[in-house]
Amino acid sequence: MNSYKKLINNTFVFALGNLGTKLITFFLVPLYTYNLNTSEYGLTDLITTSVSLLMPIFTVSIFDAVLRFVMDKNYDKKVILNNALIIMVLGFAVLLGVLPLFQQYLPFANYLGYFFCLLFVQALQSGLGQYIRAQGKVMLFAVNGIINALIILLASLLFLVWLDFGITGYLLSYIVGYTLSSLFLIIRGEVWKDISLKNVDLHISKEMIQYSIPLMPNSFMWWVINSANRYVITGFLGLSANGIFAVASKIPSLLNVVYSIFFQAWQMSAIEEYESKDKSKFYSNVFNVFSFLMFLATSVILLLLKILISILAEKSYFEAWKYVPFLLLGIVFSSFAGFLGTNYIAAKKTGGVFKTSVIGAIVNIVILLLLVPRIGINGAAIATMVSFFTIWILRVQDTKEYAEIRINWRKLILNLIVIFVQIGVLYLELKLNYILQSILVFLLCLVNNKEIKQIIELIQLIIVKRRKN
């Protein structure tokens, strides 16, 4: 029970930070779509996508090692932090010298200075966040998320709305947000006390890099699945189409909130419980409840999809709703793959993460090139869904040697059937659309009544215990 209690407590804490963060950034979408045209928004999306691509490359994904090694009591946390910071700075120096050589091929060459600044401060903020979280300071981690989002919101209002800086204003708002939130972590988390060149150990650096190196190409493959579609869409359909796709991608970010909140807590629990004799039972119970919550969130978003698009985006972006359903399922399968991926992390067998991601990336590229020229933007959404589904199925088999997770396949397939029927109702645009979809949401809950009871009972038990204390 302590394992479940800790997981739920951490999930609540991360929910506090993530809900505030994600909701603020989610509701920034109208601000962007009203102040940037589809081409401009498409370009900003390419810039942030490129940041996501390069960050794990120049950092060699070393901050993933920070979380795992700081949580291991056999290592000095100060040494781990300083090793990671040195590796990040050296990697950035190399990137600073190499990337300008390709400037003429970059669609955002005029914003290269802002691009480098954003890349560095985002990587720094991410690394410091991992360090804070690994020490168990989950509340500070959550509060920092809210602070970061609020600063980005205020900076966006200043640079985009008041000063009308356009794309430059968009980039500046994020640079300011990540910079100030990094300073907050350094000061409030007292990280400054742990930073010193004396706390560098080359032997441990080598060990960390050996752990993180397989995660670097894995991050690239994950990027291929999540983001290469932007380049394919831009190449075949233009920047305006990419702007539409970027808005469509924002709606699944609501579902990603559910996943990211849970995943931050789950990653810690999976590492802590890895040596437990009951880990398979624990992992299985958590997965079955988690999968239901993901399907339920997907179902509710599909019910409200057109309303959300009409509220959040300017009229010229409304067609984006057509590309959301398969992107939502992509997030679902991505979350399932990520859940199983923690087995590799906990076991320090990160090579398996890379292997499965490579296959998923290849599937994604093939489907992208086949479908986007033929059916347009939805080809990219379908490619994302199928590639993440592939990774998940591969990991179901591949991670059995680390932890046997017993998935309720019958119930999972029933959930998928309900979701696909909802998608069909949505595309047919029937007059009774909202009534039919509401019935399907209710049906999903009936199918998963056991999981709902488990969630309620566990929450009640935790509340009773807290009252007694």
Phi, psi and omega in degrees: 000326180299325180296314179294319181298315181295320179298316181292318179300314179295323178297319178297319180295313179294329177297321179303313180284316185289321180298316178297314181297307185293322181293321179296311181292328178295317181278002169283342182305312178301322180298319180290315184290336178273341182250352177231136176284175186299323179292317179296318180293325176297323180290318178298325178294322177295323180295310181293328176294320179292326175299315179298326178291312189278335185301310179291339181285309183283342176263358188046035179054030186294335183285343170291326177291327179302312180300312185290318186280325178293327178286346177272116185292351180279356182241149176279120185299326181295320179295318180299313180300310185291323174303314182296317181295319179296315180298319180297314182296317179297318179296320180293322179298319178296314181298322180297329180275331187271314189300320179302338179295337181254017186304322183294342181264354184271129179292345181245032183304327180290348182241025187297321179299314178296323180300313180297318179298314180297317181300314183292310185290329178291319178296318180298313181298321179296315180295317178295323178297317178298320180296316179295316182294320181297333179278359179087008179273062188291328179293317177298319177301316181292316180297321179299324178299318179294316180299315180302313181294320180296319179295318178298319178299309181295319180293325178295318177298321180290306189279328183267314186273306186285308183272346176054052181275357179064226182301320178300319179296320177301312182292319180299322182298321179285322178299314179297317181299311181291326180294311182291325178290329175295317177298322178299315180294319180297318183277305185290326179274001180055034179293330182303332179290336184265352183272117179194138179293343177292334182265052177237130182230112184296326180295315179289326176302316179297318179296319179295318181294321177299325178287318189273337183305314178295337179283337180293306176295331176297318178298322178295316179295321177297321177296318179305315182291317185279328195232340180299335179301331178299317182289322178294316178298314180298318181295318183269326189242345177102168183295325180297318178297322178293327175297319177297315180296324179298318178293318178301325181289339180289328180295314175299343177297336173298316178291325179296335175299313180302314182293311185296323177299309181294316187298321180298320177285319183295321181302318179292317181294320181297320179292315182293326184265003187299326181273357182289145178290332183263019187297323182297317178295317180297311180300318183294313180299317181294316181298315183296322177289317181299317181298322176298315181298322178294318178293320179297314178298320177298315181299317181293319179296319177298322178299320186259006192306306184293326177296316180298315181297317182293330180280319191272338186232153176293156189307325183293348180259001191300327182297350180302336182301330183296338187257001184281316188308312182286333174294323177299315179294329174300318177296319179302308182291328175297319180293323177295317179296319179296321178302311180289332179297335178295338176297320177296317182296312182297324181275356185059034177247066189286350178298327179295328177299314182295313184303310182291326181290326178300314181298317178299320180294320179297315177302317182298312182297316181299312182293322177303308184292333178281318190266321185302315179294337185265316183243000175085214189301322182296341175298323178291320180295317179295320179299318178298314181298311184294321182293318178291326175299318179299313180299316181300311181298319178299319182286334175303317180281319189288334185263004182298331180288342179265320179198127179277108180259117182270104182270135176279086187296323181300313181291322180297318179294321177299318178299316180296321179298316178300316181296317180293326175295319177301315179299318178299315178299321181295314182289330179287342178053050180290155180297325181266027185311307186290325178293313180297318180292323177297320178297320180292323175298315179297320179298321178300319179294322179296318180299328185250031183299328179296315180295322179297317178297319179298317179296314181297315181297319181292317179296318178298319180297318179294319179297317179298316180296321179295322180294322179293326179284000000 
